[in-house]
């Protein structure tokens, strides 16, 4: 029976750097296999795992996108914090001059309490929305 074109083996040649060649030879010795066997195994693994490698790349891109959005939000919060701090300091200085410290401190505590309550609900809403996006 004659061999068909698909039955024939095809030769592939490549060059490795000295460091990579040493690593390759080390793997061959560890597994007690020939260079050809290791190379075939590596090529087959690579071909079999192409879809997974693409998925990992997509996950990496998603992680970078989320990090970029997080950095942007943190920057916006920092600017907002600076502006709020400036207003707070001006208000504090004005109240100190008018001897209204107790009222100012009480108002500040009320605002903090209200913000904590609102942030908790906002954080839950955002987490629920992001969970839907990430799971898709």
C-alpha positions as CSV (number, residue, x, y, z in Angstrom):
1,X,0.0,0.0,0.0
2,X,1.4,3.4,-1.0
3,X,1.6,6.3,1.4
4,X,-0.7,9.2,0.7
5,X,0.4,12.8,1.0
6,X,-1.1,13.1,4.5
7,X,0.9,10.1,5.7
8,X,4.2,11.6,4.9
9,X,6.2,13.3,7.7
10,X,7.2,16.9,7.1
11,X,10.5,18.3,8.3
12,X,10.7,21.5,10.2
13,X,13.9,23.3,11.1
14,X,14.4,26.2,13.4
15,X,17.2,28.0,15.3
16,X,17.4,28.7,19.0
17,X,19.5,31.1,20.9
18,X,22.2,29.4,23.0
19,X,20.2,30.0,26.2
20,X,17.0,28.6,24.8
21,X,19.0,25.6,23.3
22,X,20.4,24.9,26.7
23,X,17.0,25.0,28.3
24,X,15.6,22.7,25.5
25,X,18.4,20.2,26.1
26,X,17.8,20.3,29.8
27,X,14.1,19.4,29.3
28,X,15.2,16.6,26.9
29,X,17.5,15.1,29.6
30,X,14.9,15.5,32.4
31,X,12.2,13.7,30.4
32,X,14.7,11.3,28.8
33,X,13.2,11.9,25.4
34,X,14.8,12.9,22.1
35,X,14.9,16.4,20.8
36,X,12.4,15.5,18.1
37,X,10.0,14.0,20.6
38,X,10.1,17.1,22.8
39,X,9.7,19.4,19.8
40,X,6.7,17.4,18.5
41,X,5.1,17.4,21.9
42,X,5.6,21.2,22.3
43,X,4.2,21.9,18.8
44,X,1.2,19.7,19.4
45,X,0.6,21.3,22.8
46,X,0.8,24.8,21.2
47,X,-1.7,23.8,18.4
48,X,-4.1,22.2,20.9
49,X,-4.1,25.2,23.2
50,X,-4.5,28.0,20.7
51,X,-8.0,28.8,21.8
52,X,-7.0,28.9,25.5
53,X,-4.1,31.2,24.7
54,X,-6.4,33.6,22.8
55,X,-8.8,33.5,25.8
56,X,-6.0,34.3,28.2
57,X,-5.0,37.3,26.0
58,X,-8.6,38.5,26.1
59,X,-8.7,38.2,29.9
60,X,-5.4,40.1,30.1
61,X,-6.8,42.9,27.9
62,X,-10.0,43.0,30.1
63,X,-7.8,43.2,33.2
64,X,-5.9,46.1,31.6
65,X,-9.1,47.9,30.7
66,X,-10.5,47.5,34.2
67,X,-7.2,48.8,35.6
68,X,-7.3,51.8,33.3
69,X,-10.8,52.6,34.3
70,X,-9.9,52.2,38.0
71,X,-6.9,54.6,37.6
72,X,-9.2,57.1,35.9
73,X,-11.8,56.9,38.7
74,X,-9.1,57.2,41.3
75,X,-7.7,60.3,39.6
76,X,-11.2,61.8,39.5
77,X,-11.7,61.1,43.1
78,X,-8.3,62.6,44.0
79,X,-9.3,65.8,42.1
80,X,-12.7,65.9,43.8
81,X,-11.1,65.3,47.2
82,X,-8.8,68.2,46.7
83,X,-11.6,70.5,45.7
84,X,-13.8,69.3,48.6
85,X,-10.9,69.7,51.0
86,X,-10.4,73.3,49.8
87,X,-14.1,74.1,50.4
88,X,-14.0,72.3,53.7
89,X,-11.0,74.3,54.8
90,X,-12.6,77.6,53.7
91,X,-15.8,76.8,55.6
92,X,-13.8,75.7,58.7
93,X,-11.9,78.9,58.7
94,X,-15.1,81.0,58.4
95,X,-16.8,79.1,61.2
96,X,-13.8,79.3,63.5
97,X,-13.8,83.1,63.1
98,X,-17.6,83.2,63.9
99,X,-17.3,80.8,66.9
100,X,-19.5,78.2,65.3
101,X,-17.2,75.1,65.7
102,X,-19.8,72.8,67.3
103,X,-22.3,73.4,64.5
104,X,-19.7,72.9,61.9
105,X,-18.5,69.6,63.4
106,X,-22.1,68.4,63.7
107,X,-22.8,69.2,60.1
108,X,-19.6,67.5,59.0
109,X,-20.5,64.3,60.9
110,X,-24.0,64.3,59.4
111,X,-22.6,64.6,55.9
112,X,-20.2,61.7,56.6
113,X,-22.9,59.5,57.9
114,X,-25.2,60.2,54.9
115,X,-22.3,59.6,52.5
116,X,-21.4,56.2,54.1
117,X,-25.0,55.0,53.7
118,X,-25.2,56.1,50.1
119,X,-21.8,54.7,49.2
120,X,-22.7,51.3,50.6
121,X,-25.8,51.1,48.3
122,X,-23.9,52.6,45.3
123,X,-21.1,50.1,45.8
124,X,-23.6,47.2,45.9
125,X,-25.3,48.5,42.7
126,X,-21.9,48.9,40.9
127,X,-20.8,45.4,42.0
128,X,-24.0,43.9,40.7
129,X,-23.6,45.6,37.3
130,X,-19.9,44.6,37.0
131,X,-20.6,41.0,38.0
132,X,-23.0,40.8,35.0
133,X,-20.3,42.2,32.7
134,X,-17.5,40.1,33.9
135,X,-19.5,36.8,33.8
136,X,-20.5,37.2,30.1
